[in-house]
Amino acid sequence: MLIQSRIYRQYGYSLAEAANLINHCKIDDIASILSEKEADIEKAIIWHMNLLKRIRQVQTIITDTKNNLGKFRLEYRPPMYRLETQDGYKLYSSPHKRALTQSWIEKIPFVFPGALFPKSELEQGGTKFSFGLAVDEEYANFLDIKPSEDVVFFPSRLCLYTAFQSHSGIVLSPRHLAPAIDYMHSQGMKLHGDIISKIVMMCKIENKYYNWHQLWLPIDSQPPQASL
């Protein structure tokens, strides 16, 4: 009985559930109940396999971001889905948007925060931008995320890529983009879409909280004179 109880416990049943299986269930009932546990374990395996993949990706992203602060290269931005959650630093207040935001937060760590700087706003010298949550397309099916009125899909496209820091002493704003935009113009490139950032990591240094960002500036094509 102790061995059988331990078998059930190793399957993930509580002590009370194991006792019930031994004392009150027929063999056909046990087979059916184990089938339900099989489905639960399979879901957990899929979750943890994706989690393992994600944590390995994040390690690579952190190293790449640290090594490329203030540096520039051309690369294709990963395709992603975005849910805008804030107008600047002001959370959207509608119950629908709040509920949707909460549902995305529950998908962390596959969901990541970041900012979107509209091309039209930058061209007019404006300062408006939005914060949101995003998820790479490769995890969309796994997380059951689809495009909708609130969820926008951003396909992969050629971008000028860089990384930068922000901290709690100075709020994030379009002025953080100035070095990248200046470099883009110096290479004869033109902005062809909204700029998206991804917050990679946060940590406290002395009395400030620092964020490391990845940044993608969409361009039309690589100019012949571009030298990265």
C-alpha positions in Angstrom: 0.0 0.0 0.0 2.9 2.4 0.8 4.5 1.6 -2.5 1.3 2.1 -4.4 0.6 5.3 -2.5 4.1 6.6 -3.4 3.5 5.8 -7.1 0.4 8.0 -7.1 2.2 10.7 -5.2 5.0 10.7 -7.9 2.3 11.1 -10.5 1.3 14.3 -8.8 -1.6 13.3 -6.7 -2.1 14.6 -3.2 -1.9 12.2 -0.2 -5.7 12.4 0.1 -6.2 11.7 -3.6 -3.8 8.7 -3.4 -5.7 7.3 -0.4 -9.0 7.7 -2.4 -7.5 5.9 -5.4 -6.4 2.9 -3.3 -9.5 2.7 -1.0 -12.4 3.7 -3.1 -11.8 3.4 -6.8 -12.3 0.4 -9.1 -9.6 -0.6 -11.6 -11.6 0.9 -14.6 -12.0 4.2 -12.6 -8.3 4.3 -11.9 -7.4 3.9 -15.6 -9.7 6.8 -16.5 -8.4 9.0 -13.7 -4.8 8.3 -14.8 -5.7 9.3 -18.3 -6.7 12.8 -17.0 -3.4 13.0 -15.1 -1.6 12.1 -18.3 -3.1 15.1 -20.1 -2.1 17.4 -17.2 1.5 16.1 -17.3 1.7 16.5 -21.1 0.6 20.1 -20.8 3.2 20.7 -18.1 5.9 19.1 -20.2 5.0 21.4 -23.2 5.0 24.4 -20.9 8.4 23.6 -19.4 10.0 22.7 -22.8 8.9 26.2 -24.0 10.1 27.7 -20.7 13.5 26.1 -21.2 13.7 27.4 -24.7 12.7 30.9 -23.6 15.2 31.1 -20.7 18.0 30.1 -23.1 16.9 32.8 -25.5 16.8 35.4 -22.8 20.4 34.6 -21.8 21.5 35.2 -25.3 19.5 38.4 -25.6 20.9 39.8 -22.4 24.5 39.2 -23.5 23.8 40.6 -27.0 22.2 43.7 -25.5 25.0 44.3 -23.1 27.6 44.0 -25.8 25.8 46.2 -28.3 24.9 49.3 -26.3 25.3 52.3 -28.6 26.4 50.0 -31.5 24.4 49.5 -34.7 23.7 46.7 -37.2 21.2 45.7 -39.8 18.9 42.8 -38.9 15.4 41.6 -39.3 13.2 42.4 -36.4 11.5 39.2 -35.1 7.8 39.0 -36.0 5.7 39.8 -32.9 2.2 40.5 -31.6 1.7 43.7 -29.5 -1.0 44.8 -27.0 -0.7 48.5 -26.1 -1.4 48.9 -22.4 -0.3 52.5 -21.6 -0.4 55.9 -23.2 3.1 57.0 -22.2 3.1 56.3 -18.5 -0.7 56.3 -18.1 -2.5 53.0 -18.0 -5.6 52.6 -20.2 -8.6 52.6 -17.9 -11.2 50.7 -19.8 -12.3 47.4 -18.1 -11.9 45.5 -21.4 -8.3 46.7 -21.8 -7.5 46.0 -18.2 -8.8 42.5 -18.4 -6.9 41.8 -21.6 -3.7 43.2 -20.1 -4.1 40.9 -17.1 -4.6 37.9 -19.3 -1.3 38.8 -21.1 0.5 39.3 -17.8 -0.4 35.7 -16.9 1.6 34.6 -20.0 4.9 36.0 -18.6 7.8 35.2 -19.2 6.9 34.6 -22.9 5.4 38.1 -22.9 7.8 41.1 -22.6 7.3 44.8 -22.1 8.4 47.5 -24.5 7.6 50.9 -26.1 6.3 51.9 -29.5 7.2 55.2 -31.0 4.9 56.1 -33.9 6.7 57.2 -37.1 4.2 60.0 -37.7 4.7 61.4 -34.2 8.5 61.4 -34.6 8.2 63.1 -38.0 6.2 65.9 -36.4 8.6 66.4 -33.5 6.1 65.0 -31.0 6.8 63.2 -27.8 3.9 60.8 -27.6 4.6 57.1 -27.4 2.9 54.0 -25.9 4.0 51.1 -23.7 2.7 47.7 -24.3 3.3 43.9 -24.0 4.5 41.8 -26.9 5.2 38.2 -27.7 7.3 36.7 -30.4 5.3 35.0 -33.2 7.0 31.6 -32.4 5.1 31.5 -29.1 1.7 32.8 -30.4 0.1 29.4 -31.1 1.3 28.0 -27.8 -0.2 30.9 -25.9 -3.3 31.1 -28.1 -2.6 34.7 -29.2 -4.3 35.9 -32.4 -4.6 39.4 -34.0 -7.7 41.3 -33.0 -8.9 44.9 -32.6 -6.5 45.2 -29.6 -3.7 42.9 -30.6 -1.6 44.0 -33.6 0.8 41.7 -35.6 4.1 43.3 -36.6 5.7 41.1 -39.3 9.5 40.7 -39.6 11.2 43.5 -41.5 14.6 44.9 -42.0 15.7 47.3 -39.3 18.5 49.3 -37.9 19.1 47.6 -34.6 20.8 48.9 -31.4 20.6 48.7 -27.7 20.3 51.5 -25.1 19.8 52.1 -21.4 17.2 54.1 -19.5 16.8 54.6 -15.8 14.3 55.8 -13.2 16.0 59.2 -12.9 14.9 60.2 -16.4 11.6 59.0 -17.9 11.7 57.2 -21.2 11.0 59.5 -24.1 11.7 59.9 -27.8 15.0 61.6 -26.9 16.4 58.2 -26.1 16.2 57.5 -29.8 18.3 60.4 -30.9 21.6 58.6 -31.3 20.0 55.9 -33.4 18.0 58.3 -35.6 21.1 60.4 -36.1 23.1 57.4 -37.1 20.4 56.2 -39.4 20.4 59.6 -41.2 24.2 59.7 -41.4 24.1 56.4 -43.3 21.5 57.6 -45.8 18.7 55.5 -44.3 15.1 56.6 -43.9 12.6 55.5 -41.3 9.8 53.3 -42.8 7.6 52.4 -39.8 7.0 52.7 -36.1 10.0 52.1 -33.8 9.7 49.3 -31.3 11.7 48.6 -28.2 11.9 45.6 -26.0 12.9 45.8 -22.3 15.3 43.0 -21.8 16.4 43.4 -18.2 16.1 45.6 -15.1 18.4 45.9 -12.2 19.2 48.4 -9.5 22.5 50.3 -9.6 23.2 52.5 -6.6 19.9 54.4 -6.1 18.4 54.0 -9.7 16.7 51.3 -11.5 18.1 50.7 -15.0 16.4 49.1 -18.0 18.3 47.6 -20.9 16.4 48.0 -24.2 16.6 46.4 -27.6 15.5 48.9 -30.3 14.4 48.3 -33.9 14.1 51.2 -36.5 12.5 49.9 -39.7 14.2 51.0 -42.9 13.2 50.4 -46.5 16.5 48.8 -47.6 20.2 49.0 -47.0 21.8 52.0 -48.7 25.0 51.2 -50.6 27.0 53.6 -48.4 25.7 52.1 -45.1 28.7 51.0 -43.0 27.9 49.3 -39.7 
